[in-house]
């Protein structure tokens, strides 16, 4: 394993959104594979991750987060730790 990087993707969630679930993927740069990942939400955001896992092809990290219908203003950020594997 050689070069490593961390990438992220961010999505705001507004109280007027039609669905309380946000789906978001942090994609690794071309030629890299995901080693791990995770997510964070803005402080005070209520809800839970219903999926928090690598993408099926191993090129990113995928999160499905369900926000509380009453208090779902917030920001979801998904992180992926990526690496190039020397062969």
Beta strands, then each sheet from edge to edge (+ up, - down):
strand 1: 4-13
strand 2: 21-27
strand 3: 33-41
strand 4: 47-54
strand 5: 60-67
strand 6: 74-83
sheet 1: 1+ 6- 3+
sheet 2: 2+ 5- 4+
end
